[in-house]
Amino acid sequence: MKIGIIGTGHIGKTLVRTLSAAGHEVRVANSRGPDTIDAELLANGAQAATTAAAMQQADVVILSIPLLRLRDIAPLVQALPPDTVVIDTSNYYPVRDGTIDGIEAGQVESLWVADVLGRPVVKAWNAIGSDSFARKGQAAGSPGRIAIPVAADDARARAIGIGLVNDTGFDGFDAGGLADSWRQQPGAPGYCTDLTSGDLGPALAAAQRERLAKRRDLAVAVMQERLGDPTTNPDADFGVRLTRAINM
Ligand SMILES: NC(=O)c1ccc[n+]([C@@H]2O[C@H](COP(=O)([O-])OP(=O)(O)OC[C@H]3O[C@@H](n4cnc5c(N)ncnc54)[C@H](OP(=O)(O)O)[C@@H]3O)[C@@H](O)[C@H]2O)c1
């Protein structure tokens, strides 16, 4: 598949490595231009590009940039052909994104994203911590393989998202439509808790919407106290112990 990946940060870099290693034709962009992309990231055959070029002729475009920055690239996303599948990895963190009134008023994050982009999205890879994502992928069928929820309204797009999650080393888990995707948002039992497919379904079902924001902010406060710097991501051991203690 031809895949355009926008963002080479904590999540984007692992998307580039794993999807190009799986044989996909990957073009990748960040905000600073193709010359700034690490050669090491291109070792499996991915090509550095501008954001517009990364999206051009892609079957799938994966957006892995801060939620607030999605507005910057909305015009490019809107211009994509209707059958291009757009996957978004983002989460809303007020400490990073500022206050977004619609989401604060209860709008599901992925529906807010779809409004900003002017087209439907697949929500995937938002509920795995960056260190787990980089280090805990396993071959399909491996015992204990971690599952990642994938939500979308369009069945074809969701199936493509599930297949690509599998290609990155995790069980793609069918989490249904976007209206229910608050169940995989920060603060939920299935968010960054590294569950298997067998445990993820009950965790999504157990989510309590009114508790998500408080639990998200508790996790951020603890991480900031422990790590000092809000841009540093926790290692998987600490991150998963923390989110399990707060969210489950
Ligand atoms: N970190 C996690 O554990 C985690 C887990 C799941 C989901 N997520 C979500 O996934 C998204 C990405 O997170 P991250 O931690 O990977 O972020 P990050 O490390 O801060 O990286 C962000 C990337 O986005 C690029 N970018 C920003 N604005 C852009 C624009 N207008 N055009 C093109 N590229 C742009 C940046 O480019 P430069 O390199 O040029 O600055 C950078 O490569 C966020 O929404 C986050 O909430 C994160």
The ligand as a MOL file (V3000), in Angstrom:
LIG
                    3D

  0  0  0     0  0            999 V3000
M  V30 BEGIN CTAB
M  V30 COUNTS 48 52 0 0 0
M  V30 BEGIN ATOM
M  V30 1 N 3.5960 10.0860 22.6410 0
M  V30 2 C 2.7340 9.1280 22.8570 0
M  V30 3 O 2.9540 8.2130 23.6770 0
M  V30 4 C 1.4500 9.0940 22.0670 0
M  V30 5 C 0.7110 7.9010 22.0900 0
M  V30 6 C -0.4260 7.7800 21.2940 0
M  V30 7 C -0.8550 8.8790 20.5630 0
M  V30 8 N -0.1490 10.0380 20.5950 0 CHG=1
M  V30 9 C -0.6860 11.1760 19.8240 0
M  V30 10 O -0.1100 11.1290 18.5260 0
M  V30 11 C 0.1750 12.4510 18.0630 0
M  V30 12 C 1.6820 12.5890 17.8710 0
M  V30 13 O 2.2840 12.4190 19.1430 0
M  V30 14 P 3.8630 12.3490 19.3350 0
M  V30 15 O 4.0940 12.0980 20.7800 0
M  V30 16 O 4.4590 11.4400 18.3010 0 CHG=-1
M  V30 17 O 4.2310 13.8790 18.9950 0
M  V30 18 P 5.6740 14.5450 18.9130 0
M  V30 19 O 6.7190 13.6210 19.4130 0
M  V30 20 O 5.5480 15.9040 19.5080 0
M  V30 21 O 5.8850 14.7100 17.3200 0
M  V30 22 C 5.0130 15.5090 16.5810 0
M  V30 23 C 5.3950 15.4400 15.1150 0
M  V30 24 O 4.4260 16.2040 14.3910 0
M  V30 25 C 5.1040 17.0110 13.4500 0
M  V30 26 N 4.2720 18.1620 13.1180 0
M  V30 27 C 3.7460 19.1060 13.9400 0
M  V30 28 N 3.0270 20.0040 13.2500 0
M  V30 29 C 3.1040 19.6220 11.9480 0
M  V30 30 C 2.5930 20.1420 10.7380 0
M  V30 31 N 1.8260 21.2530 10.7330 0
M  V30 32 N 2.8880 19.5170 9.5840 0
M  V30 33 C 3.6490 18.4080 9.5590 0
M  V30 34 N 4.1710 17.8450 10.6990 0
M  V30 35 C 3.8980 18.4600 11.8620 0
M  V30 36 C 6.3850 17.4130 14.1660 0
M  V30 37 O 7.3020 17.8750 13.2170 0
M  V30 38 P 8.8220 18.3090 13.6280 0
M  V30 39 O 9.5560 17.0040 13.8690 0
M  V30 40 O 9.2940 19.0270 12.4190 0
M  V30 41 O 8.6980 19.1530 14.8590 0
M  V30 42 C 6.7590 16.0710 14.8060 0
M  V30 43 O 7.4620 15.2510 13.8930 0
M  V30 44 C -0.3570 13.4070 19.1440 0
M  V30 45 O -1.6430 13.8310 18.8080 0
M  V30 46 C -0.3880 12.5480 20.3890 0
M  V30 47 O -1.3610 12.9660 21.3070 0
M  V30 48 C 1.0120 10.1580 21.3040 0
M  V30 END ATOM
M  V30 BEGIN BOND
M  V30 1 1 1 2
M  V30 2 2 2 3
M  V30 3 1 2 4
M  V30 4 1 4 5
M  V30 5 2 4 48
M  V30 6 2 5 6
M  V30 7 1 6 7
M  V30 8 2 7 8
M  V30 9 1 8 9
M  V30 10 1 8 48
M  V30 11 1 9 10
M  V30 12 1 9 46
M  V30 13 1 10 11
M  V30 14 1 11 12
M  V30 15 1 11 44
M  V30 16 1 12 13
M  V30 17 1 13 14
M  V30 18 2 14 15
M  V30 19 1 14 16
M  V30 20 1 14 17
M  V30 21 1 17 18
M  V30 22 2 18 19
M  V30 23 1 18 20
M  V30 24 1 18 21
M  V30 25 1 21 22
M  V30 26 1 22 23
M  V30 27 1 23 24
M  V30 28 1 23 42
M  V30 29 1 24 25
M  V30 30 1 25 26
M  V30 31 1 25 36
M  V30 32 1 26 27
M  V30 33 1 26 35
M  V30 34 2 27 28
M  V30 35 1 28 29
M  V30 36 1 29 30
M  V30 37 2 29 35
M  V30 38 1 30 31
M  V30 39 2 30 32
M  V30 40 1 32 33
M  V30 41 2 33 34
M  V30 42 1 34 35
M  V30 43 1 36 37
M  V30 44 1 36 42
M  V30 45 1 37 38
M  V30 46 2 38 39
M  V30 47 1 38 40
M  V30 48 1 38 41
M  V30 49 1 42 43
M  V30 50 1 44 45
M  V30 51 1 44 46
M  V30 52 1 46 47
M  V30 END BOND
M  V30 END CTAB
M  END
